[in-house]
């Protein structure tokens, strides 16, 4: 019984650490979103050439940012 409880506690601890990492990443995304909105990023992006805009969109893909972080 004691070994089983220790395993459960370790698994719960691991899950909480993963949840903390997820919340941290979400906070970073929201912070980035706020910065982009505050500085009217849409105006800056609108002035880019189509090639530059495509490169920017690919580099800011949320999946690639999440996978690489």
SULWO-V237173 format. One line per field, one symbol per residue. psi: psi as a letter, one per 40 degrees, with the letter a starting at -180 (. if undefined). A space follows every 10 residues. Layout:
# SULWO-V237173
psi = ???
This chain:
# SULWO-V237173
psi = dddddddddd dddddddddd dddddddddd ddddddddef ddddddeiid ddddddddde hdddddde.
